[in-house]
């Protein structure tokens, strides 16, 4: 009898684990859909999708200067020089600019399948309004691989060959970089990725071949080019998202 029970448990456990995994993927899609509605409301009110403000690099080689033209998962600027443009709270950045909207709350910025401690540690930074930079579970496009005008109904075309319409807004971040402990950030064990599009739909794709991942092999041997290499890889990921739409 014990052997039979052990066999049944061995059979059921993988199914239960897969069900839990899929449940988190589904909740993640719901989060992205809600963020998509928030972006739509923001764009209707402000005339553009949220991007910026200008943040200058000061303290870490892994925090990029960003004026809204690079995709980022940073939502709180932290200890940096900020040059706000008509933003009542210059500490909000990128997707974090939605935090002023009633329909968006901080928990939405975090994937239930986040494999790091970000949903606890990073969320606390935002809630406590600390002077430390905070990051979400989602890579947000901002103006990268667009025409730079930020109009939701016309983001322009990306730089792929041939160019495609820019349609993706955000996606699960999957960084497998080994250069720094904080550089590794994955959702859904980097096996699945959800992508938010301009119509607020969230679509799920298989990522076992790492079409949407950032890996060591995406960086050149020239360590002075790390920021350029990261920007180039994120451009490739955005192009892949646009291609799938």
C-alpha positions as CSV (number, residue, x, y, z in Angstrom):
1,X,0.0,0.0,0.0
2,X,2.8,2.4,0.9
3,X,4.5,1.7,-2.5
4,X,1.2,2.4,-4.3
5,X,0.7,5.7,-2.5
6,X,4.3,6.7,-3.2
7,X,3.8,5.9,-6.9
8,X,0.6,8.0,-7.0
9,X,2.4,10.9,-5.4
10,X,5.2,10.7,-7.8
11,X,2.7,10.8,-10.7
12,X,0.7,13.6,-9.3
13,X,3.4,16.0,-8.1
14,X,4.6,17.0,-11.6
15,X,1.0,17.7,-12.6
16,X,0.4,19.8,-9.6
17,X,3.6,21.7,-10.2
18,X,2.6,22.4,-13.8
19,X,-0.8,23.6,-12.7
20,X,0.8,26.0,-10.2
21,X,3.2,27.2,-12.9
22,X,0.3,27.8,-15.4
23,X,-1.8,29.5,-12.7
24,X,1.0,32.1,-12.2
25,X,1.4,32.6,-15.9
26,X,-2.3,33.4,-16.1
27,X,-2.3,35.8,-13.2
28,X,0.8,37.5,-14.8
29,X,-1.2,37.9,-18.0
30,X,-4.0,39.6,-16.0
31,X,-1.4,41.9,-14.4
32,X,-0.1,43.0,-17.8
33,X,-3.6,43.4,-19.1
34,X,-4.4,45.8,-16.3
35,X,-1.2,47.7,-16.8
36,X,-2.1,47.9,-20.5
37,X,-5.4,49.5,-19.5
38,X,-3.5,51.9,-17.3
39,X,-1.1,52.8,-20.2
40,X,-4.1,53.5,-22.4
41,X,-5.7,55.7,-19.8
42,X,-2.4,57.6,-19.3
43,X,-2.0,58.0,-23.1
44,X,-5.5,59.3,-23.5
45,X,-4.9,61.9,-20.8
46,X,-1.3,62.9,-21.5
47,X,-1.1,62.3,-25.2
48,X,1.8,59.9,-25.0
49,X,2.6,56.6,-23.3
50,X,4.5,57.0,-20.0
51,X,8.3,57.4,-20.5
52,X,11.2,59.1,-18.7
53,X,11.9,61.3,-16.9
54,X,15.6,61.9,-17.7
55,X,17.8,60.1,-15.2
56,X,21.5,60.6,-15.2
57,X,24.0,57.9,-14.2
58,X,25.8,58.6,-10.9
59,X,26.5,55.6,-8.7
60,X,26.6,52.2,-10.5
61,X,27.8,51.1,-13.9
62,X,24.7,48.9,-14.1
63,X,22.2,51.7,-13.8
64,X,21.9,53.3,-17.2
65,X,21.3,56.9,-18.0
66,X,17.9,56.9,-19.5
67,X,15.7,59.7,-20.9
68,X,12.9,57.3,-21.9
69,X,14.6,56.0,-25.1
70,X,15.7,52.7,-23.5
71,X,13.5,49.8,-22.4
72,X,13.8,49.4,-18.6
73,X,12.3,47.5,-15.7
74,X,13.2,50.4,-13.4
75,X,10.1,52.1,-11.9
76,X,11.7,54.2,-9.2
77,X,14.7,56.5,-9.9
78,X,16.4,56.2,-6.5
79,X,19.6,58.1,-5.7
80,X,20.1,59.8,-9.1
81,X,19.9,63.3,-10.6
82,X,16.4,63.7,-12.1
83,X,15.3,66.4,-14.5
84,X,11.5,66.1,-14.4
85,X,9.3,67.3,-17.2
86,X,5.9,68.3,-15.9
87,X,5.9,65.3,-13.6
88,X,4.6,65.9,-10.1
89,X,6.6,63.0,-8.7
90,X,10.0,62.8,-10.4
91,X,11.0,59.7,-8.6
92,X,8.6,57.6,-10.7
93,X,10.1,56.3,-13.9
94,X,8.9,54.5,-17.0
95,X,6.1,52.1,-16.1
96,X,6.2,53.4,-12.5
97,X,4.7,56.7,-13.8
98,X,1.4,54.8,-13.8
99,X,1.5,54.6,-10.0
100,X,-0.4,57.9,-9.9
101,X,-3.4,56.3,-11.6
102,X,-6.2,55.0,-9.5
103,X,-6.5,51.9,-11.7
104,X,-2.9,50.9,-11.1
105,X,-1.4,49.8,-7.8
106,X,2.2,48.7,-7.0
107,X,1.5,45.0,-6.8
108,X,0.6,45.0,-10.5
109,X,4.3,45.8,-11.3
110,X,5.3,42.3,-10.1
111,X,4.8,38.9,-11.7
112,X,3.5,36.1,-9.4
113,X,6.0,33.9,-11.1
114,X,8.9,36.2,-10.3
115,X,11.8,34.0,-9.3
116,X,13.5,36.7,-7.2
117,X,12.7,38.5,-4.0
118,X,11.6,41.6,-6.0
119,X,7.9,41.3,-5.2
120,X,8.8,41.8,-1.6
121,X,12.1,43.9,-1.6
122,X,11.4,46.2,-4.5
123,X,7.8,46.7,-3.7
124,X,8.8,47.8,-0.2
125,X,11.1,50.5,-1.7
126,X,8.2,52.0,-3.6
127,X,5.7,51.8,-0.7
128,X,8.2,53.4,1.6
129,X,9.3,56.0,-1.0
130,X,13.0,55.3,-0.3
131,X,16.0,56.9,-2.0
132,X,17.0,53.5,-3.5
133,X,16.2,52.6,-7.1
134,X,13.4,50.1,-7.5
135,X,12.7,47.6,-10.3
136,X,9.6,45.7,-11.4
137,X,9.2,42.2,-12.9
138,X,8.4,43.6,-16.3
139,X,10.6,45.2,-19.0
140,X,8.8,48.3,-20.3
141,X,9.5,49.5,-23.8
142,X,9.3,53.3,-23.2
143,X,10.4,54.7,-26.6
144,X,13.0,52.1,-27.6
145,X,12.5,50.8,-31.1
146,X,9.8,53.4,-31.9
147,X,9.5,56.7,-33.8
148,X,10.2,58.5,-30.5
149,X,6.9,60.3,-30.3
150,X,5.1,58.0,-27.9
151,X,1.7,58.0,-29.5
152,X,-0.1,54.9,-28.5
153,X,-2.0,54.6,-31.8
154,X,1.2,55.1,-33.8
155,X,4.5,54.1,-32.2
156,X,6.1,53.8,-35.6
157,X,8.3,51.0,-36.8
158,X,11.2,49.2,-35.2
159,X,14.7,48.9,-36.7
160,X,14.3,45.2,-37.7
161,X,15.0,44.1,-41.3
162,X,12.4,44.6,-42.7
163,X,11.0,47.1,-40.2
164,X,7.8,46.1,-38.3
165,X,5.2,48.1,-36.5
166,X,6.1,48.7,-32.9
167,X,3.3,46.9,-31.0
168,X,4.8,45.4,-27.8
169,X,4.6,47.6,-24.6
170,X,6.0,45.3,-21.8
171,X,7.0,41.8,-21.1
172,X,8.3,39.4,-18.4
173,X,12.0,40.2,-17.9
174,X,14.3,37.2,-18.2
175,X,17.9,38.1,-17.5
176,X,20.3,35.2,-17.0
177,X,23.4,37.3,-16.8
178,X,26.1,36.2,-14.4
179,X,28.1,39.4,-14.2
180,X,26.5,40.4,-10.9
181,X,24.1,38.7,-8.5
182,X,21.5,41.4,-9.0
183,X,21.7,41.1,-12.8
184,X,19.9,37.7,-12.8
185,X,16.1,38.4,-12.8
186,X,13.7,35.8,-14.2
187,X,10.0,35.2,-14.3
188,X,8.5,31.7,-14.9
189,X,12.0,30.2,-14.6
190,X,12.7,31.8,-18.0
191,X,10.6,29.1,-19.7
192,X,7.6,31.2,-20.6
193,X,7.1,34.9,-21.3
194,X,4.0,37.1,-21.4
195,X,4.0,40.1,-23.6
196,X,1.7,43.1,-23.3
197,X,0.6,44.8,-26.6
198,X,-0.8,48.1,-27.6
199,X,-4.4,46.8,-27.6
200,X,-3.9,45.8,-23.9
201,X,-3.9,42.1,-24.8
202,X,-1.3,39.9,-23.0
203,X,0.0,36.9,-25.0
204,X,2.1,34.0,-23.8
205,X,5.0,32.5,-25.6
206,X,7.4,29.6,-25.0
207,X,10.9,30.9,-24.0
208,X,12.8,27.6,-23.6
209,X,15.0,28.6,-26.6
210,X,15.5,32.0,-24.9
211,X,14.2,34.2,-27.7
212,X,13.2,36.7,-25.0
213,X,16.1,36.2,-22.6
214,X,19.2,38.3,-22.0
215,X,22.2,36.0,-21.6
216,X,26.0,36.3,-21.2
217,X,26.5,35.4,-24.8
218,X,24.7,38.6,-25.8
219,X,27.6,40.6,-24.3
220,X,30.8,41.2,-26.1
221,X,34.2,40.7,-24.6
222,X,34.7,44.4,-24.4
223,X,33.4,45.3,-20.9
224,X,33.3,49.0,-21.7
225,X,30.5,48.2,-24.1
226,X,28.2,46.5,-21.6
227,X,25.5,49.2,-21.7
228,X,25.5,49.3,-25.5
229,X,25.3,45.5,-25.7
230,X,22.4,45.4,-23.2
231,X,20.5,48.0,-25.2
232,X,21.1,46.1,-28.4
233,X,19.8,42.9,-26.9
234,X,16.7,44.5,-25.6
235,X,16.1,46.0,-29.1
236,X,16.3,42.4,-30.5
237,X,13.8,41.2,-27.9
238,X,11.4,44.0,-28.7
239,X,11.7,43.2,-32.4
240,X,10.8,39.6,-31.6
241,X,7.8,40.6,-29.6
242,X,6.6,42.9,-32.5
243,X,7.1,40.0,-34.9
244,X,4.8,37.7,-32.9
245,X,1.9,40.2,-32.8
